């Protein structure tokens, strides 16, 4: 078996090298700009609404009556629906770009920002991508509602579902979102802790995105998504090689 598992360091170095090739950095920054601005707007609005509720309830009262403040916050916070809609829209936009990122990793195809951004908004991908997002969103939410650990395991197991969906759908138009979830889960068998380690190794970038209210995701996501695309491609190739060696 010639395929080997790349270390986190190798994955990151490869992503940095790919960003420096041609116009890749500029193209990806432009592609991720719109979803970054949408997410930033929602994050800022949510923060302002919560801050307004804290002021209305009273900071001193919130400190002395945390349970009452929690109930008041839940009853007065109307951002839940907005966040869900934003999550769906951004997923469709970002995953379209991510499909282009995977093609860049595999075939060095240049990412065309507008084409990639709208890549899932067509008859070939739209409904399958929507149904995949729905399954991932609600099943992970159910896992988190029972226990934290099951929810995290589900999220890690399904992290590659959109790329599995891309690969499966390109060869079989009947490839379903359920098949993508199953395929991702099988691919990540034995690698969930490995993927969690990758997230931890890049936690500084995720913290930076959050403390800046996602205003600079357009500049950060090209690197992060290239790392993830290389991770997926490497682990996928390793699994295929391992299965071939066993047969």
C-alpha positions as CSV (number, residue, x, y, z in Angstrom):
1,X,0.0,0.0,0.0
2,X,1.7,3.2,-1.2
3,X,-0.8,5.7,0.1
4,X,0.2,7.1,3.5
5,X,-1.5,9.2,6.1
6,X,-0.3,12.8,6.0
7,X,0.4,14.5,9.3
8,X,-1.3,17.7,10.3
9,X,1.9,19.6,9.5
10,X,2.0,18.1,6.0
11,X,-1.6,18.9,5.4
12,X,-1.1,22.5,6.4
13,X,2.1,22.9,4.4
14,X,0.4,21.6,1.3
15,X,-2.6,23.9,1.8
16,X,-0.2,26.9,2.1
17,X,1.6,25.9,-1.0
18,X,-1.7,25.6,-2.9
19,X,-2.7,29.1,-1.8
20,X,0.5,30.5,-3.3
21,X,-0.1,28.9,-6.7
22,X,-1.4,31.3,-9.4
23,X,-4.4,33.3,-8.4
24,X,-5.8,30.7,-5.9
25,X,-5.7,32.9,-2.9
26,X,-7.5,35.8,-4.6
27,X,-10.0,33.5,-6.2
28,X,-10.9,31.8,-3.0
29,X,-11.1,35.1,-1.0
30,X,-13.6,36.4,-3.5
31,X,-15.6,33.2,-3.4
32,X,-15.9,33.2,0.4
33,X,-16.6,36.9,0.6
34,X,-20.4,36.8,0.4
35,X,-21.0,34.0,2.9
36,X,-18.5,35.6,5.3
37,X,-20.4,38.9,5.2
38,X,-23.7,37.2,5.7
39,X,-22.4,35.3,8.7
40,X,-20.8,38.4,10.1
41,X,-24.0,40.4,9.8
42,X,-26.0,37.7,11.6
43,X,-23.3,37.4,14.4
44,X,-23.3,41.1,15.0
45,X,-27.1,41.4,15.0
46,X,-27.3,38.4,17.5
47,X,-24.8,40.0,19.8
48,X,-26.6,43.4,19.7
49,X,-30.0,41.8,20.5
50,X,-28.6,39.7,23.4
51,X,-26.8,42.8,24.7
52,X,-30.0,44.8,24.5
53,X,-31.8,42.1,26.5
54,X,-29.1,42.1,29.2
55,X,-29.5,45.8,29.6
56,X,-33.2,45.6,29.7
57,X,-33.2,42.9,32.3
58,X,-30.5,44.6,34.3
59,X,-26.9,43.5,34.8
60,X,-27.1,43.4,38.6
61,X,-30.3,41.4,38.5
62,X,-28.8,39.0,36.0
63,X,-25.9,38.3,38.4
64,X,-28.3,37.7,41.4
65,X,-30.9,35.8,39.5
66,X,-29.2,33.8,36.8
67,X,-32.1,31.3,36.3
68,X,-34.6,34.1,35.8
69,X,-32.2,35.8,33.4
70,X,-31.8,32.6,31.4
71,X,-35.6,32.3,31.1
72,X,-35.9,35.9,30.1
73,X,-33.2,35.6,27.5
74,X,-34.8,32.5,25.9
75,X,-38.2,34.2,25.8
76,X,-36.9,37.4,24.4
77,X,-34.3,36.1,21.9
78,X,-35.8,35.9,18.4
79,X,-32.6,35.1,16.5
80,X,-33.2,31.3,16.4
81,X,-35.0,31.3,13.0
82,X,-32.7,33.8,11.6
83,X,-29.7,31.7,12.5
84,X,-31.2,28.6,11.0
85,X,-31.9,30.3,7.7
86,X,-28.5,31.8,7.7
87,X,-26.9,28.4,8.4
88,X,-28.8,26.9,5.4
89,X,-28.0,29.7,3.0
90,X,-24.4,29.8,4.0
91,X,-24.0,26.0,3.8
92,X,-25.3,26.1,0.2
93,X,-22.9,28.9,-0.7
94,X,-19.9,27.6,1.1
95,X,-20.3,24.0,0.1
96,X,-20.5,25.1,-3.6
97,X,-17.1,26.8,-3.1
98,X,-15.8,23.7,-1.2
99,X,-16.6,21.5,-4.2
100,X,-14.4,23.8,-6.3
101,X,-11.7,23.6,-3.6
102,X,-11.7,19.8,-3.8
103,X,-11.3,20.0,-7.6
104,X,-8.4,22.4,-7.1
105,X,-6.8,19.9,-4.7
106,X,-7.3,16.9,-7.1
107,X,-6.8,18.4,-10.5
108,X,-5.4,21.9,-9.8
109,X,-8.5,23.4,-11.5
110,X,-8.8,27.1,-10.9
111,X,-11.8,28.1,-8.7
112,X,-14.1,30.5,-10.5
113,X,-15.6,32.5,-7.6
114,X,-19.1,33.2,-8.9
115,X,-19.5,29.9,-10.6
116,X,-18.4,28.1,-7.4
117,X,-20.5,30.2,-5.1
118,X,-23.7,29.3,-7.0
119,X,-22.5,25.8,-7.8
120,X,-25.2,24.0,-5.8
121,X,-28.1,26.2,-7.0
122,X,-29.1,24.0,-10.0
123,X,-31.1,20.9,-10.6
124,X,-28.2,18.6,-10.3
125,X,-27.2,19.5,-6.7
126,X,-29.9,21.7,-5.1
127,X,-32.4,19.3,-3.6
128,X,-29.9,16.7,-2.6
129,X,-27.7,19.3,-0.9
130,X,-30.8,20.7,0.9
131,X,-31.9,17.3,2.2
132,X,-28.3,16.5,3.3
133,X,-28.2,19.7,5.3
134,X,-31.6,19.0,6.9
135,X,-30.5,15.5,8.0
136,X,-27.2,16.7,9.3
137,X,-28.7,19.6,11.2
138,X,-31.5,17.8,12.9
139,X,-29.8,14.6,13.7
140,X,-26.8,16.4,15.2
141,X,-29.2,18.6,17.1
142,X,-30.9,15.5,18.5
143,X,-27.6,14.0,19.5
144,X,-26.6,17.2,21.3
145,X,-30.0,17.5,23.0
146,X,-29.4,14.1,24.7
147,X,-25.7,14.2,25.5
148,X,-22.8,16.4,24.3
149,X,-20.5,13.6,23.3
150,X,-23.0,11.8,21.0
151,X,-23.6,15.1,19.2
152,X,-19.9,15.7,18.7
153,X,-19.3,12.2,17.5
154,X,-22.2,12.6,15.0
155,X,-20.8,15.9,13.7
156,X,-17.3,14.3,13.3
157,X,-18.7,11.2,11.6
158,X,-20.6,13.3,9.1
159,X,-18.0,16.0,8.5
160,X,-17.2,14.7,5.1
161,X,-20.8,14.1,4.0
162,X,-20.9,16.9,1.4
163,X,-17.7,15.8,-0.3
164,X,-18.9,12.2,-0.2
165,X,-22.1,13.4,-1.8
166,X,-20.1,15.2,-4.5
167,X,-18.1,12.1,-5.3
168,X,-21.1,9.8,-5.3
169,X,-23.4,12.1,-7.2
170,X,-20.9,12.7,-10.0
171,X,-20.8,8.9,-10.8
172,X,-24.4,8.1,-9.9
173,X,-27.2,10.7,-10.2
174,X,-29.4,8.6,-7.8
175,X,-26.8,8.9,-5.1
176,X,-28.8,10.1,-2.1
177,X,-28.1,12.3,0.9
178,X,-28.6,9.2,3.2
179,X,-25.9,7.4,1.2
180,X,-23.6,10.4,1.7
181,X,-24.1,10.3,5.4
182,X,-23.4,6.6,5.5
183,X,-20.4,7.0,3.3
184,X,-19.0,9.7,5.5
185,X,-19.6,7.7,8.6
186,X,-17.8,4.7,7.1
187,X,-14.9,6.9,5.9
188,X,-14.5,8.4,9.4
189,X,-14.5,5.1,11.2
190,X,-11.3,5.1,13.2
191,X,-10.6,8.7,12.2
192,X,-13.0,10.7,14.4
193,X,-10.4,11.3,17.0
194,X,-7.9,12.1,14.3
195,X,-10.2,14.8,12.8
196,X,-10.9,16.2,16.3
197,X,-7.1,16.5,16.7
198,X,-7.0,18.5,13.4
199,X,-9.7,20.9,14.7
200,X,-7.8,21.3,17.9
201,X,-4.5,22.0,16.1
202,X,-6.3,24.9,14.2
203,X,-8.3,26.2,17.2
204,X,-6.5,29.5,17.0
205,X,-8.0,30.2,13.6
206,X,-11.5,29.3,14.7
207,X,-11.2,31.5,17.8
208,X,-10.0,34.4,15.5
209,X,-13.1,33.9,13.3
210,X,-15.4,34.2,16.3
211,X,-13.9,37.1,18.1
212,X,-13.9,39.1,14.9
213,X,-17.6,38.2,14.4
214,X,-16.6,36.4,11.2
215,X,-15.7,39.6,9.4
216,X,-12.5,38.1,8.1
217,X,-13.7,34.6,7.3
218,X,-13.2,35.4,3.6
219,X,-9.4,35.7,4.3
220,X,-9.2,32.7,6.7
221,X,-11.5,30.1,5.0
222,X,-9.4,29.6,1.9
223,X,-6.6,28.1,4.1
224,X,-8.9,26.2,6.4
225,X,-11.0,24.7,3.6
226,X,-7.9,23.7,1.7
227,X,-6.6,21.9,4.8
228,X,-9.9,20.1,5.1
229,X,-10.1,19.2,1.4
230,X,-6.6,17.7,1.6
231,X,-7.5,15.9,4.7
232,X,-10.5,14.3,3.1
233,X,-8.7,13.4,-0.1
234,X,-5.8,11.9,1.8
235,X,-7.9,9.8,4.2
236,X,-10.2,8.7,1.4
237,X,-7.2,7.5,-0.7
238,X,-5.7,5.8,2.3
239,X,-9.0,3.9,3.0
240,X,-9.2,2.8,-0.7
241,X,-5.6,1.6,-0.6
242,X,-6.1,-0.3,2.6
243,X,-9.3,-2.0,1.3
244,X,-7.5,-2.9,-1.9
245,X,-4.6,-4.4,0.1
246,X,-7.0,-6.6,2.1
247,X,-8.8,-8.0,-0.9
